[in-house]
Amino acid sequence: MEDTARLTPHEFERELRESLGEGQVSTGGSDLRRFATDQGPVTNYQEPDAVVWAETVEDVQSVMRLASRHGVPVVPRGAGTGVSGGAHATTGCLVLCLDRMDRILELNPEDEVARVEPGVVNADLNAAAAAHGLMYAPDPASYRISTIGGNVATNAGGLRCAKYGVTRDAVLALDVVLADGTLIHTGHRTLKGVAGYDLTSLFVGSEGTLGIVVGATVRLKYLPTDIRTLAVFFPDMAAATAGVLALGAARVQPSILELMDGPSLEELDMRNGSSLARRGTALLLAQFDGLAAAQEAAVATTALAALGGNATLEDPGEAERLVDLRRHNRGMDVDSETTVGEDVAVPRSQLVHYVAALQAMAERHGVGVRIIAHAGDGNLHPTFWVADADAAKVAALNAALDESIDTALELGGTITGEHGIGQYKLRWLPLEQAEEVRSLQSRIKDLFDPQGILNPGKAIVRA
């Protein structure tokens, strides 16, 4: 690692180096550039003053004690896979990277729990759990590289949310280092527990603004004994979105229920050499698991056929390929001057209306749109795009983006289903949250972080 520049004040840098081991602090240019941003849109590029790699809980405590004493902002970071700028560096900060804290401390198949450090990769926890016939259910698209600490910080979702819920539903207890270096433990390892305020749930999704997660006790689920996957192609998106409610009315529960429109299928075909668009102009990908998987798939096939859906029961290899294509196609729509993607959620009853509204607003503004969704829980990722960065077209692109947010809220939805607020979505948060709510959040922030040094400028808007 490079190590040539100097921090100011010099005393802080000296104390920081003395409290940590060799190779845990860098102020070199390449490291500062590498850790300046996550995968979210950059609205105000800043490089940190230093990058610090914690290897133990005591390291995190030492860093926070020093940061508190010197008033230095700290931006916690896992793998940097966030897409809302929650791990972007801020002025005068140090980035505290937790990916070296990567031990699975306990995996108890009888209690169906695991205790992990924050740098444990989601996929690695799943591999360890699978040896006991268990799984960690939350599965964000970045699960192969994203860390549990980052998942907790953003309350990450994923494809299996339709049946198993988001990260918050899987977290039983947390070890958290507060802004002054104090270590606390919240929650319990039992599946039930209602003692006191639920601080565990408060920390989940707080994006590192209230404390730094240094350990998590998570609930594990049984690996399914049977999995059946349906690829259901429809003539149009209206019928496909109606299929989501039809499955609910049929009282079947998919573990995965994903929706892709025609332009998304065409994009996937172009990038992967697949031929999905030849089979229909909208795809509902439904996966059922458990002992009743075959029966549920049969019921779903009948219900969706009534809406014009052509269902194919995919063999395991093709099913895995389809799920993998869906899991990663949001990643190809990285925000740029000519492409902007969103992460809104609406009540499932409003999916048909929202999809129709997205298509209408794209046509009205003269921009393209691709729509993919975690349809089982109403979480959509529409991507608007234009062919070039002409000023008028970019203005139209942003107008469509703003309208998509407004419409989601009008339909009873939210501005973010799973990506978090970070820096990028701060501009829209007051549209969803009243001043009274924002004021209360500000007071909570002040209680946990009176100096405002924990990931400043993220997650909340000061009232």
KARAWO-V202366 format. One record per helix or strand of 2 or more residues. SS is the DSSP state (A for helix, B for strand). FROM is the first residue (numbers start at 1). LEN is the number of residues. If there is no record, write none. Layout:
ss=SS from=FROM len=LEN
ss=SS from=FROM len=LEN
//
This chain:
ss=A from=10 len=10
ss=B from=25 len=2
ss=A from=29 len=6
ss=B from=50 len=4
ss=A from=57 len=14
ss=B from=74 len=4
ss=B from=94 len=4
ss=B from=104 len=5
ss=B from=113 len=4
ss=A from=122 len=9
ss=B from=134 len=2
ss=A from=148 len=7
ss=A from=161 len=4
ss=A from=167 len=4
ss=B from=171 len=7
ss=B from=183 len=5
ss=A from=199 len=5
ss=B from=212 len=8
ss=B from=221 len=2
ss=B from=227 len=8
ss=A from=237 len=13
ss=B from=256 len=6
ss=A from=262 len=11
ss=A from=276 len=4
ss=B from=282 len=8
ss=A from=293 len=13
ss=B from=310 len=5
ss=A from=316 len=13
ss=B from=339 len=3
ss=B from=344 len=2
ss=A from=348 len=18
ss=B from=368 len=7
ss=A from=375 len=3
ss=B from=379 len=7
ss=A from=391 len=20
ss=A from=426 len=7
ss=A from=435 len=14
//
